[in-house]
Amino acid sequence: MTTGRPTYEGEQTAIDAEGNMLREWDGVILVRSLAVTAAGNCDPAPTEIPAGVRATAITLLDPDKGVFDLECYLDETGETYAFAHGVGADVRVVEKIEDKKAVEL
């Protein structure tokens, strides 16, 4: 089931594991484990990020393949993170960017 979300001129999106639109900066949950591509602030970096971990779809790296760079939060507070690459089928959208509130500095 695909949910309708507004798109903007030039915006590139993908489809998540449940058929929902996935766009950059959406909050997601991994539905399968992924290999770590960058350590983030982990020392040492894990080799794999398990399914069930919360992440943010930072950047759509390859629009043709739907590959995103995912910032994966390895603790409850989100202070410990590492990066992985995944496609829409690897994640489930749990927070849409348009639902997030802006914070004024």
Buried (B, 14 or more C-beta within 10 A) or exposed (E): EEEEBEEEEEEEBBBBBBEBBBBBEBBBBBBEBBEBBEEBEBEEBBEEBEEEBBBBBBEBEEEEEBBBBBBBBBEEEEEBBBBBBBBBBBBBBEBBBEEEEEEEE
